[in-house]
Amino acid sequence: MRHRQLIAVTAALAAGALTLTACGSRDDKGGAADGGTTVVIGVDAPLTGDLSALGLGIKNSADLAIKQANEKNYVKGVTFKIEALDDQAQASSGQQNATKLTANKSVLGVVGPLNSSVSEAMQKVFDDAKLVQISPANTSPSLTQGPKWAEGQKTRTYKSYFRTATTDAIQGPYAAQYLFNKAGKKKVFIIDDKKTYGAGLAGTFKGEFTKLGGEVAGEGHIDPESKDFSAIVTQVRSSGADVVYYGGEYPAAGPLSKQIKASGTNIPLVGGDGIKDKKYVELAGATAAGDFATSVGAPVESLPSAKEFIDNYKKAGYKDDYSAYGGYSYDSTWAVIEAVKKVVEANNGKLPTDARAKVLEAVQNVSFDGVTGKVAFDEYGDATNKQLTVYKVEGDDFKAVESGTLGG
């Protein structure tokens, strides 16, 4: 396994990463039980429905960050709370949730959502309110770099938006390089679900795969709500492809893989972070062995900086796993906490009247050692940590194969 500049902190720093920061709050009739004040950090994710395994991991990890801050009484007189809202992976619900969170003046930051398409509906609402939003999972480049990013015209449309996950501008090509150079796959059939995330990821993969000399044997789209993919499976079977690349999420990817194998076409299905969950293997069945997924960052379990996070998550007794984005959600929450701390310290221990705007400004400059590595943001609000990992299905789950950076 090849690592290039893998960001991992020492065990001593790892302990510190979990107690990095905490901060003050605004009173807004939200006094804490001890007479102090309360800061609310909103969380938006799919807490029900097909993608809830990922969404609940996001919510629980944000909750754990807040519990850590409160238990350590890191800022005297301040209590942190979360307000977790279910967007059901629907843009309309996300927009409604964004409106609700901005209306609560105690909310000084929002963690989420999972889906890039949901974020598209939320960004302006948060930006108008100067309320900082940090997604642990969005990977569509346009969210930070504008609609013409692929043409080299990068424009940051919303200064309130940040993310701790790296983007598909890197993830798609990283998968293409691995498949072509390491796995020896030269002929691909590309499928996507027509959604922001899936179509964007498939597009960046295609660009790099063909640049490397790979052949596109065919392309198609599916409706992820339909579980009968026989039409596209027939096309895959007759194409002569030696691999299928799917831009989308595990609820459709699992059945798609299963049906491809059942047709007698024994080639791997490969996808991005949207399929990297144990649920994918359950849906795809035994024939999923050998399928691949890429995901943001290095495997949390492999980082010394994450050991305490994992231990504390287990101790907290959450019945759902932290899943693919738990570490990133935890770090996103702490980025908000760190920013509020800076604002409080700069204002003699109290929040200013324009707390939201000041917190937003402070997030741009946060930098700390989190559970996923160094947490900081570039001029577009993108994570400076560009690490990625390839996973392969072995047994009943994905196992890490290789970590690194694009071109590394």
Helices and strands as residue ranges (DSSP letters): H 11-17, E 37-45, H 52-71, E 78-86, H 91-103, E 107-111, H 116-128, E 133-135, H 142-145, G 149-151, E 161-163, H 168-177, I 178-182, E 187-192, H 196-212, E 215-221, H 230-239, E 243-247, H 250-262, E 269-271, G 273-275, H 278-284, G 286-288, E 292-296, G 300-302, G 304-306, H 307-316, H 326-345, H 355-363, E 367-370, E 373-376, E 388-394, E 397-404
